[in-house]
Amino acid sequence: MAHQLNDQHSVIKGAPVVKPNDDFFWFSHPKFVLTLLHYTLFMNAFEAAFFVWVTWQYGISSCYHEHTEIIVIRVALA
């Protein structure tokens, strides 16, 4: 948008001169970006919920929680 504003050579104080459009998104498809964000948020929520469910069902000393470093990495990423 800054390049578009630089090409116009006209500035009106207090008025937006740049109009956003779909060309500024990845592959010119904003729905693709939104779908990618939804997928990422779903996977993070699912990972966190699965971790809580396994901990609740089998306890913190189960074989699923055998390695502490893996537990820390999974919780940090989720």
Contacts in CASP RR format, 6 or more apart in sequence:
PFRMAT RR
TARGET T0000
AUTHOR 0000-0000-0000
METHOD contacts of the structure
MODEL  1
MAHQLNDQHSVIKGAPVVKPNDDFFWFSHPKFVLTLLHYTLFMNAFEAAF
FVWVTWQYGISSCYHEHTEIIVIRVALA
1 18 0 8 1.000
1 20 0 8 1.000
1 24 0 8 1.000
4 18 0 8 1.000
5 17 0 8 1.000
5 18 0 8 1.000
8 17 0 8 1.000
10 17 0 8 1.000
11 17 0 8 1.000
22 28 0 8 1.000
22 29 0 8 1.000
22 30 0 8 1.000
25 32 0 8 1.000
25 33 0 8 1.000
26 32 0 8 1.000
26 33 0 8 1.000
44 77 0 8 1.000
44 78 0 8 1.000
47 74 0 8 1.000
47 77 0 8 1.000
47 78 0 8 1.000
48 75 0 8 1.000
48 78 0 8 1.000
51 74 0 8 1.000
51 75 0 8 1.000
51 78 0 8 1.000
54 62 0 8 1.000
54 64 0 8 1.000
54 65 0 8 1.000
55 65 0 8 1.000
58 64 0 8 1.000
59 65 0 8 1.000
65 71 0 8 1.000
END
